[in-house]
Amino acid sequence: MPHVALVRETMDEMCCPVANTTLTTAIGFASFAFSPLGPVQAFGLFTALGVLFSLGWSLTVIPAMLVLVPPKWLGAGRPGLGRRRAPG
C-alpha cells in the first residue's frame, strides 16, 4: 500500500479520538479561567490555547509532512524498527 494511503487511513481512524481528547483537555484547562487567582487564570487560558494549537498542528502539518517525506527516511538506520507482522 502506498504511504500516502497509509497516512490517509491512519488519519481517518485517529482524527476523532485525538480531537475528542484534545477538546476535553482544553475545556478542562479553560475552566481555570474562573479561578480568582490571576496566575491560575492565565495558566489555564494559555494552556488551553496551546492545546488547541497542538490539535491543529497534529491534524494538518504532521500528516502533510508524512506525505511529503519519503517513507525510507522514517526510521532509517535504527535497528528493530522494521515492519513486523501482527501476531495471529
C-alpha positions in Angstrom: 0.0 0.0 0.0 1.4 3.4 -0.9 2.5 5.5 2.1 0.0 8.3 1.2 -2.9 5.8 1.5 -1.5 4.7 4.9 -1.3 8.2 6.2 -4.9 8.9 5.0 -6.2 5.7 6.6 -4.4 6.5 9.9 -5.7 10.0 10.0 -9.3 8.8 9.2 -9.0 6.4 12.1 -7.3 8.7 14.6 -8.9 12.1 13.9 -11.9 11.8 16.1 -10.2 10.2 19.2 -7.4 12.8 19.0 -9.9 15.7 18.6 -12.1 14.5 21.4 -9.2 14.0 23.8 -7.7 17.4 22.9 -11.0 19.3 23.2 -11.9 17.8 26.6 -8.3 18.7 27.8 -8.7 22.3 26.5 -12.1 22.6 28.2 -10.5 21.4 31.5 -7.7 23.9 31.3 -10.1 26.7 30.2 -12.1 26.1 33.4 -9.2 27.6 35.3 -10.3 30.9 33.9 -13.0 31.0 36.6 -10.3 30.9 39.3 -10.0 34.1 41.5 -6.2 33.8 41.1 -4.8 35.7 38.2 -1.8 33.4 37.5 -4.1 30.4 37.5 -6.4 32.1 35.1 -3.5 32.9 32.7 -2.1 29.4 33.0 -5.5 27.9 32.1 -6.2 30.1 29.2 -2.7 29.9 27.6 -2.6 26.2 28.2 -6.0 25.7 26.5 -4.8 27.8 23.6 -1.6 25.8 23.4 -3.5 22.5 23.4 -5.8 23.7 20.6 -2.8 24.9 18.6 -1.3 21.5 19.0 -4.5 19.9 17.8 -4.5 22.0 14.6 -0.8 21.1 14.1 -1.4 17.4 14.6 -4.3 17.3 12.2 -2.7 19.4 9.4 1.1 19.8 9.5 2.1 16.3 10.7 0.0 14.4 8.0 1.3 16.8 5.3 4.9 16.2 6.4 4.4 12.4 6.5 3.0 12.5 2.9 5.9 14.7 1.6 8.8 12.9 3.4 10.0 9.7 1.6 9.0 6.6 3.7 12.6 5.4 3.8 13.6 8.4 5.8 11.3 7.4 8.7 13.2 5.0 11.0 16.1 4.6 8.6 19.3 3.5 10.3 17.6 2.3 13.5 17.7 -1.4 14.3 14.4 -3.0 15.3 12.1 -0.6 13.5 11.5 -2.9 10.5 8.0 -3.9 9.5 6.6 -6.7 11.7 3.6 -8.8 11.2 0.9 -8.7 13.7 0.6 -12.0 15.7 -2.3 -14.3 14.8 
